[in-house]
């Protein structure tokens, strides 16, 4: 439980820095994630545990991305995103890292 609270706190701190323009006043490149709706939510929820490289190497279907998110929550200790945020992240992942992308 302590680890989950720590990761949540780190994710919030990271999002706060990005929204404020970063620690040095520079804008963030979001780890190479393409610009678009859901970029911030995806970056904030995913990079608290791993780099964007693991995301950008995938081309999963919506169903598989959904299963991966469920697996991360149930087996890897990721926090459960509110359903609206999860849908935004899923839409972003399928748009940029789906089989058609």
MITORBA-417689 format. One record per residue: residue number from 1; residue in three letters; x, y, z of N, C-alpha, C, O, CB in turn. Coordinates in steps of 0.001 Angstrom, whole numbers, plus 500000, padded with zeros to 6 digits. Glycine has a CB too. Example, Ala and Ser with C-alpha at 12.3 -4.5 7.8 and 13.67 -1.06 7.14 Angstrom:
BEGIN
+-----+---------+--------+--------+--------+--------+--------+--------+--------+--------+--------+--------+--------+--------+--------+--------+--------+
| num | residuo |   n_px |   n_py |   n_pz |  ca_px |  ca_py |  ca_pz |   c_px |   c_py |   c_pz |   o_px |   o_py |   o_pz |  cb_px |  cb_py |  cb_pz |
+-----+---------+--------+--------+--------+--------+--------+--------+--------+--------+--------+--------+--------+--------+--------+--------+--------+
|   1 |     ALA | 513190 | 494310 | 507800 | 512300 | 495500 | 507800 | 513200 | 496700 | 507800 | 514236 | 496681 | 508465 | 511308 | 495527 | 509046 |
|   2 |     SER | 512850 | 497750 | 507080 | 513670 | 498940 | 507140 | 512900 | 500030 | 507870 | 513409 | 501138 | 508039 | 514084 | 499402 | 505725 |
+-----+---------+--------+--------+--------+--------+--------+--------+--------+--------+--------+--------+--------+--------+--------+--------+--------+
This chain:
BEGIN
+-----+---------+--------+--------+--------+--------+--------+--------+--------+--------+--------+--------+--------+--------+--------+--------+--------+
| num | residuo |   n_px |   n_py |   n_pz |  ca_px |  ca_py |  ca_pz |   c_px |   c_py |   c_pz |   o_px |   o_py |   o_pz |  cb_px |  cb_py |  cb_pz |
+-----+---------+--------+--------+--------+--------+--------+--------+--------+--------+--------+--------+--------+--------+--------+--------+--------+
|   1 |     UNK | 500824 | 498808 | 500000 | 500000 | 500000 | 500000 | 500865 | 501251 | 500000 | 500556 | 502222 | 499309 | 499064 | 500001 | 501202 |
|   2 |     UNK | 501942 | 501233 | 500769 | 502831 | 502388 | 500830 | 503418 | 502700 | 499462 | 503535 | 503868 | 499090 | 503951 | 502147 | 501838 |
|   3 |     UNK | 503792 | 501658 | 498699 | 504345 | 501846 | 497362 | 503348 | 502502 | 496424 | 503710 | 503355 | 495614 | 504791 | 500521 | 496790 |
|   4 |     UNK | 502090 | 502098 | 496537 | 501048 | 502674 | 495685 | 500866 | 504157 | 495981 | 500724 | 504964 | 495062 | 499720 | 501931 | 495881 |
|   5 |     UNK | 500870 | 504517 | 497272 | 500736 | 505929 | 497645 | 501934 | 506724 | 497149 | 501785 | 507859 | 496696 | 500594 | 506080 | 499174 |
|   6 |     UNK | 503121 | 506133 | 497232 | 504325 | 506810 | 496767 | 504252 | 507037 | 495265 | 504556 | 508133 | 494794 | 505580 | 505998 | 497127 |
|   7 |     UNK | 503850 | 506014 | 494498 | 503746 | 506166 | 493042 | 502701 | 507205 | 492678 | 502908 | 507998 | 491760 | 503402 | 504827 | 492383 |
|   8 |     UNK | 501575 | 507209 | 493392 | 500544 | 508199 | 493131 | 501076 | 509596 | 493392 | 500830 | 510516 | 492611 | 499308 | 507930 | 493989 |
|   9 |     UNK | 501803 | 509756 | 494487 | 502396 | 511059 | 494808 | 503408 | 511498 | 493771 | 503444 | 512667 | 493385 | 503055 | 511013 | 496168 |
|  10 |     UNK | 504232 | 510563 | 493318 | 505217 | 510885 | 492285 | 504547 | 511285 | 490980 | 504983 | 512225 | 490316 | 506143 | 509699 | 492048 |
|  11 |     UNK | 503490 | 510574 | 490613 | 502771 | 510905 | 489386 | 502158 | 512302 | 489481 | 502211 | 513071 | 488521 | 501676 | 509861 | 489105 |
|  12 |     UNK | 501582 | 512627 | 490629 | 500991 | 513954 | 490813 | 502058 | 515039 | 490750 | 501841 | 516092 | 490151 | 500242 | 514028 | 492151 |
|  13 |     UNK | 503206 | 514788 | 491365 | 504297 | 515766 | 491333 | 504789 | 515969 | 489913 | 505053 | 517097 | 489496 | 505456 | 515317 | 492234 |
|  14 |     UNK | 504913 | 514880 | 489171 | 505359 | 514944 | 487785 | 504368 | 515745 | 486948 | 504766 | 516613 | 486171 | 505531 | 513530 | 487205 |
|  15 |     UNK | 503086 | 515456 | 487105 | 502066 | 516191 | 486358 | 502092 | 517673 | 486712 | 501944 | 518528 | 485839 | 500675 | 515607 | 486634 |
|  16 |     UNK | 502278 | 517972 | 487982 | 502345 | 519366 | 488403 | 503504 | 520100 | 487760 | 503346 | 521235 | 487312 | 502459 | 519452 | 489902 |
|  17 |     UNK | 504681 | 519461 | 487707 | 505831 | 520077 | 487065 | 505604 | 520292 | 485579 | 505973 | 521331 | 485031 | 507059 | 519230 | 487278 |
|  18 |     UNK | 504996 | 519308 | 484928 | 504754 | 519437 | 483499 | 503762 | 520553 | 483213 | 503949 | 521329 | 482277 | 504246 | 518122 | 482925 |
|  19 |     UNK | 502720 | 520635 | 484007 | 501711 | 521662 | 483786 | 502283 | 523045 | 484064 | 501831 | 524033 | 483486 | 500485 | 521408 | 484664 |
|  20 |     UNK | 503277 | 523118 | 484947 | 503910 | 524394 | 485257 | 505058 | 524706 | 484303 | 505707 | 525743 | 484440 | 504415 | 524390 | 486686 |
|  21 |     UNK | 505314 | 523832 | 483347 | 506381 | 524078 | 482392 | 507681 | 523402 | 482762 | 508714 | 523714 | 482171 | 506609 | 525538 | 482256 |
|  22 |     UNK | 507673 | 522486 | 483717 | 508884 | 521767 | 484097 | 509674 | 522515 | 485139 | 509423 | 523689 | 485411 | 509747 | 521514 | 482891 |
|  23 |     UNK | 510628 | 521824 | 485716 | 511415 | 522402 | 486801 | 512237 | 523585 | 486328 | 512492 | 524503 | 487108 | 512324 | 521355 | 487408 |
|  24 |     UNK | 512663 | 523587 | 485056 | 513512 | 524666 | 484565 | 512740 | 525696 | 483759 | 513338 | 526589 | 483160 | 514625 | 524103 | 483728 |
|  25 |     UNK | 511402 | 525579 | 483737 | 510609 | 526514 | 482963 | 510458 | 526091 | 481506 | 509770 | 526762 | 480736 | 511226 | 527880 | 483034 |
|  26 |     UNK | 511092 | 524986 | 481119 | 510989 | 524480 | 479756 | 509731 | 523622 | 479642 | 509249 | 523073 | 480633 | 512257 | 523665 | 479364 |
|  27 |     UNK | 509211 | 523517 | 478432 | 508087 | 522610 | 478235 | 508613 | 521203 | 478073 | 509724 | 521005 | 477580 | 507240 | 523021 | 477009 |
|  28 |     UNK | 507833 | 520229 | 478481 | 508232 | 518829 | 478415 | 507932 | 518264 | 477040 | 506999 | 518704 | 476369 | 507521 | 518007 | 479497 |
|  29 |     UNK | 508728 | 517283 | 476623 | 508444 | 516612 | 475361 | 507625 | 515353 | 475586 | 507376 | 514613 | 474634 | 509738 | 516271 | 474635 |
|  30 |     UNK | 507200 | 515086 | 476809 | 506379 | 513930 | 477157 | 507031 | 512625 | 476746 | 506346 | 511686 | 476342 | 505018 | 514044 | 476513 |
|  31 |     UNK | 508342 | 512560 | 476845 | 509059 | 511324 | 476587 | 508906 | 510798 | 475179 | 509053 | 509598 | 474945 | 508614 | 510295 | 477531 |
|  32 |     UNK | 508615 | 511673 | 474243 | 508454 | 511253 | 472858 | 507055 | 510794 | 472507 | 506825 | 510345 | 471384 | 509404 | 510167 | 472562 |
|  33 |     UNK | 506105 | 510892 | 473441 | 504726 | 510529 | 473111 | 504156 | 511579 | 472155 | 504351 | 512775 | 472370 | 503847 | 510414 | 474404 |
|  34 |     UNK | 503460 | 511152 | 471110 | 502893 | 512102 | 470155 | 501885 | 513044 | 470812 | 501179 | 512659 | 471745 | 502227 | 511355 | 469010 |
|  35 |     UNK | 501826 | 514264 | 470323 | 500863 | 515238 | 470822 | 499455 | 514789 | 470464 | 499237 | 514131 | 469447 | 501149 | 516643 | 470247 |
|  36 |     UNK | 498526 | 515146 | 471299 | 497131 | 514840 | 471024 | 496360 | 514653 | 472313 | 496941 | 514562 | 473394 | 497016 | 513597 | 470157 |
|  37 |     UNK | 495033 | 514596 | 472183 | 494202 | 514380 | 473367 | 494605 | 513094 | 474079 | 494702 | 512033 | 473462 | 492715 | 514330 | 472981 |
|  38 |     UNK | 494838 | 513201 | 475377 | 495219 | 512052 | 476186 | 496711 | 511927 | 476429 | 497141 | 511062 | 477193 | 494732 | 510819 | 475542 |
|  39 |     UNK | 497511 | 512778 | 475791 | 498963 | 512701 | 475972 | 499348 | 512910 | 477438 | 500133 | 512133 | 477983 | 499668 | 513743 | 475088 |
|  40 |     UNK | 498821 | 513923 | 478067 | 499149 | 514232 | 479460 | 498709 | 513106 | 480395 | 499465 | 512695 | 481275 | 498490 | 515552 | 479882 |
|  41 |     UNK | 497493 | 512612 | 480206 | 496975 | 511544 | 481065 | 497790 | 510258 | 480896 | 498082 | 509566 | 481871 | 495491 | 511276 | 480749 |
|  42 |     UNK | 498149 | 509952 | 479658 | 498933 | 508752 | 479396 | 500316 | 508882 | 480003 | 500788 | 507962 | 480671 | 499036 | 508488 | 477893 |
|  43 |     UNK | 500970 | 510007 | 479782 | 502298 | 510233 | 480330 | 502274 | 510150 | 481855 | 503103 | 509468 | 482457 | 502839 | 511595 | 479879 |
|  44 |     UNK | 501331 | 510837 | 482469 | 501268 | 510882 | 483924 | 500964 | 509543 | 484573 | 501512 | 509226 | 485629 | 500242 | 511866 | 484343 |
|  45 |     UNK | 500101 | 508757 | 483954 | 499721 | 507474 | 484543 | 500704 | 506362 | 484230 | 500853 | 505433 | 485023 | 498359 | 507078 | 484066 |
|  46 |     UNK | 501370 | 506437 | 483102 | 502235 | 505328 | 482685 | 503694 | 505495 | 483125 | 504349 | 504517 | 483488 | 502181 | 505183 | 481184 |
|  47 |     UNK | 504192 | 506706 | 483094 | 505619 | 506887 | 483368 | 505956 | 506936 | 484852 | 507127 | 507058 | 485212 | 506099 | 508142 | 482715 |
|  48 |     UNK | 504962 | 506846 | 485711 | 505270 | 506735 | 487135 | 505938 | 505390 | 487425 | 506619 | 505231 | 488438 | 503987 | 506898 | 487985 |
|  49 |     UNK | 505732 | 504416 | 486515 | 506295 | 503074 | 486718 | 507298 | 502654 | 485645 | 508184 | 501846 | 485925 | 505185 | 502068 | 486768 |
|  50 |     UNK | 507184 | 503173 | 484441 | 508100 | 502761 | 483369 | 508259 | 503883 | 482347 | 507496 | 504848 | 482342 | 507589 | 501476 | 482676 |
|  51 |     UNK | 509245 | 503743 | 481499 | 509519 | 504765 | 480490 | 508490 | 504705 | 479367 | 507733 | 503741 | 479250 | 510936 | 504593 | 479920 |
|  52 |     UNK | 508476 | 505735 | 478556 | 507574 | 505753 | 477406 | 508031 | 504781 | 476323 | 507249 | 504440 | 475436 | 507477 | 507165 | 476834 |
|  53 |     UNK | 509277 | 504334 | 476378 | 509789 | 503432 | 475354 | 508947 | 502159 | 475257 | 508690 | 501668 | 474158 | 511244 | 503076 | 475647 |
|  54 |     UNK | 508524 | 501632 | 476386 | 507730 | 500398 | 476366 | 506368 | 500642 | 475706 | 505795 | 499727 | 475114 | 507537 | 499855 | 477804 |
|  55 |     UNK | 505859 | 501849 | 475803 | 504577 | 502191 | 475178 | 504766 | 502331 | 473667 | 504001 | 501774 | 472879 | 503998 | 503508 | 475781 |
|  56 |     UNK | 505784 | 503073 | 473283 | 505968 | 503405 | 471870 | 506361 | 502208 | 471011 | 506298 | 502291 | 469785 | 507011 | 504473 | 471737 |
|  57 |     UNK | 506761 | 501106 | 471621 | 507146 | 499911 | 470877 | 505968 | 498984 | 470603 | 506142 | 497947 | 469963 | 508213 | 499160 | 471632 |
|  58 |     UNK | 504774 | 499334 | 471072 | 503620 | 498445 | 470958 | 502690 | 498871 | 469822 | 502700 | 500023 | 469389 | 502851 | 498413 | 472275 |
|  59 |     UNK | 501910 | 497940 | 469364 | 500834 | 498184 | 468398 | 499674 | 497264 | 468755 | 499319 | 496361 | 467997 | 501318 | 497942 | 466915 |
|  60 |     UNK | 499088 | 497515 | 469930 | 498032 | 496660 | 470461 | 496653 | 497136 | 470015 | 496447 | 498314 | 469725 | 498102 | 496619 | 471982 |
|  61 |     UNK | 495728 | 496203 | 469970 | 494321 | 496531 | 469754 | 493771 | 497179 | 471024 | 494405 | 497138 | 472078 | 493495 | 495258 | 469371 |
|  62 |     UNK | 492596 | 497772 | 470910 | 491954 | 498373 | 472077 | 491745 | 497309 | 473165 | 491990 | 497560 | 474345 | 490597 | 499024 | 471680 |
|  63 |     UNK | 491299 | 496143 | 472757 | 491060 | 495066 | 473721 | 492351 | 494696 | 474455 | 492342 | 494517 | 475673 | 490480 | 493829 | 473011 |
|  64 |     UNK | 493450 | 494582 | 473724 | 494714 | 494220 | 474358 | 495214 | 495336 | 475269 | 495683 | 495062 | 476374 | 495767 | 493898 | 473297 |
|  65 |     UNK | 495121 | 496596 | 474823 | 495521 | 497704 | 475707 | 494689 | 497678 | 476987 | 495221 | 497884 | 478078 | 495358 | 499074 | 474987 |
|  66 |     UNK | 493389 | 497425 | 476857 | 492512 | 497363 | 478025 | 492948 | 496238 | 478963 | 492980 | 496418 | 480180 | 491046 | 497161 | 477590 |
|  67 |     UNK | 493283 | 495079 | 478395 | 493761 | 493958 | 479203 | 495092 | 494280 | 479874 | 495317 | 493887 | 481019 | 493904 | 492707 | 478341 |
|  68 |     UNK | 495963 | 494982 | 479183 | 497254 | 495373 | 479763 | 497031 | 496304 | 480955 | 497665 | 496138 | 481997 | 498151 | 496062 | 478699 |
|  69 |     UNK | 496135 | 497282 | 480806 | 495846 | 498188 | 481926 | 495266 | 497424 | 483109 | 495632 | 497688 | 484255 | 494873 | 499295 | 481487 |
|  70 |     UNK | 494372 | 496487 | 482849 | 493799 | 495668 | 483931 | 494889 | 494857 | 484617 | 494938 | 494794 | 485845 | 492700 | 494724 | 483383 |
|  71 |     UNK | 495759 | 494240 | 483835 | 496877 | 493459 | 484383 | 497775 | 494334 | 485257 | 498208 | 493907 | 486327 | 497704 | 492825 | 483242 |
|  72 |     UNK | 498054 | 495560 | 484801 | 498927 | 496444 | 485591 | 498287 | 496792 | 486931 | 498981 | 496867 | 487945 | 499238 | 497734 | 484808 |
|  73 |     UNK | 496980 | 497005 | 486948 | 496286 | 497312 | 488204 | 496243 | 496077 | 489106 | 496586 | 496153 | 490286 | 494850 | 497821 | 487923 |
|  74 |     UNK | 495819 | 494940 | 488546 | 495604 | 493747 | 489361 | 496889 | 493049 | 489795 | 496960 | 492509 | 490899 | 494756 | 492781 | 488607 |
|  75 |     UNK | 497901 | 493055 | 488937 | 499109 | 492275 | 489231 | 500368 | 493103 | 489474 | 501319 | 492608 | 490079 | 499366 | 491340 | 488112 |
|  76 |     UNK | 500391 | 494331 | 489021 | 501614 | 495123 | 489098 | 501535 | 496295 | 490078 | 502513 | 497023 | 490246 | 501953 | 495642 | 487740 |
|  77 |     UNK | 500398 | 496481 | 490718 | 500281 | 497508 | 491753 | 499994 | 498908 | 491251 | 500117 | 499875 | 492003 | 501515 | 497542 | 492537 |
|  78 |     UNK | 499611 | 499030 | 489981 | 499245 | 500354 | 489466 | 497920 | 500776 | 490096 | 497068 | 499931 | 490368 | 499140 | 500346 | 487901 |
|  79 |     UNK | 497741 | 502074 | 490330 | 496481 | 502574 | 490864 | 495413 | 502438 | 489787 | 495719 | 502411 | 488595 | 496614 | 504055 | 491340 |
|  80 |     UNK | 494186 | 502353 | 490209 | 493076 | 502269 | 489265 | 492669 | 503680 | 488865 | 492306 | 504499 | 489710 | 491870 | 501492 | 489876 |
|  81 |     UNK | 492732 | 503948 | 487584 | 492356 | 505266 | 487077 | 490838 | 505414 | 487121 | 490114 | 504430 | 486973 | 492884 | 505476 | 485632 |
|  82 |     UNK | 490359 | 506626 | 487323 | 488916 | 506843 | 487165 | 488506 | 506415 | 485753 | 489297 | 506543 | 484819 | 488537 | 508347 | 487428 |
|  83 |     UNK | 487291 | 505912 | 485588 | 486873 | 505351 | 484302 | 486996 | 506359 | 483153 | 487351 | 505971 | 482040 | 485437 | 504860 | 484399 |
|  84 |     UNK | 486714 | 507624 | 483397 | 486835 | 508644 | 482341 | 488297 | 508786 | 481897 | 488582 | 508871 | 480703 | 486289 | 510016 | 482840 |
|  85 |     UNK | 489208 | 508810 | 482855 | 490634 | 508907 | 482535 | 491104 | 507669 | 481797 | 491872 | 507764 | 480840 | 491463 | 509107 | 483808 |
|  86 |     UNK | 490646 | 506507 | 482240 | 491028 | 505257 | 481577 | 490605 | 505266 | 480111 | 491358 | 504820 | 479246 | 490402 | 504053 | 482299 |
|  87 |     UNK | 489405 | 505771 | 479828 | 488931 | 505832 | 478443 | 489767 | 506800 | 477613 | 490050 | 506537 | 476444 | 487458 | 506247 | 478402 |
|  88 |     UNK | 490158 | 507910 | 478213 | 491019 | 508877 | 477524 | 492356 | 508233 | 477192 | 492857 | 508373 | 476077 | 491229 | 510146 | 478390 |
|  89 |     UNK | 492935 | 507528 | 478160 | 494220 | 506849 | 477957 | 494070 | 505759 | 476896 | 494914 | 505648 | 476006 | 494741 | 506241 | 479292 |
|  90 |     UNK | 493025 | 504968 | 476976 | 492797 | 503919 | 475975 | 492655 | 504509 | 474573 | 493242 | 504001 | 473617 | 491543 | 503107 | 476330 |
|  91 |     UNK | 491875 | 505581 | 474457 | 491706 | 506237 | 473151 | 493057 | 506701 | 472611 | 493361 | 506518 | 471433 | 490732 | 507439 | 473264 |
|  92 |     UNK | 493854 | 507299 | 473477 | 495182 | 507784 | 473067 | 496075 | 506625 | 472625 | 496714 | 506694 | 471576 | 495856 | 508558 | 474221 |
|  93 |     UNK | 496115 | 505570 | 473423 | 496975 | 504426 | 473106 | 496588 | 503778 | 471784 | 497458 | 503439 | 470982 | 496910 | 503393 | 474224 |
|  94 |     UNK | 495300 | 503604 | 471553 | 494850 | 502973 | 470307 | 495091 | 503888 | 469112 | 495445 | 503414 | 468033 | 493360 | 502608 | 470397 |
|  95 |     UNK | 494905 | 505183 | 469292 | 495147 | 506126 | 468204 | 496604 | 506144 | 467786 | 496909 | 506157 | 466593 | 494715 | 507517 | 468610 |
|  96 |     UNK | 497510 | 506146 | 468759 | 498930 | 506308 | 468449 | 499729 | 505009 | 468456 | 500791 | 504932 | 467839 | 499537 | 507252 | 469420 |
|  97 |     UNK | 499230 | 503991 | 469147 | 499977 | 502742 | 469290 | 499068 | 501531 | 469108 | 499224 | 500510 | 469778 | 500660 | 502683 | 470659 |
|  98 |     UNK | 498127 | 501666 | 468199 | 497230 | 500574 | 467856 | 497655 | 499927 | 466559 | 498610 | 500375 | 465925 | 495796 | 501066 | 467754 |
|  99 |     UNK | 496960 | 498880 | 466157 | 497332 | 498152 | 464942 | 497239 | 498994 | 463670 | 497920 | 498703 | 462687 | 496459 | 496941 | 464797 |
| 100 |     UNK | 496407 | 500027 | 463681 | 496223 | 500878 | 462499 | 497155 | 502091 | 462493 | 497192 | 502845 | 461520 | 494782 | 501348 | 462423 |
| 101 |     UNK | 497898 | 502274 | 463567 | 498723 | 503492 | 463674 | 500065 | 503333 | 463010 | 500870 | 504264 | 463013 | 498928 | 503866 | 465123 |
+-----+---------+--------+--------+--------+--------+--------+--------+--------+--------+--------+--------+--------+--------+--------+--------+--------+
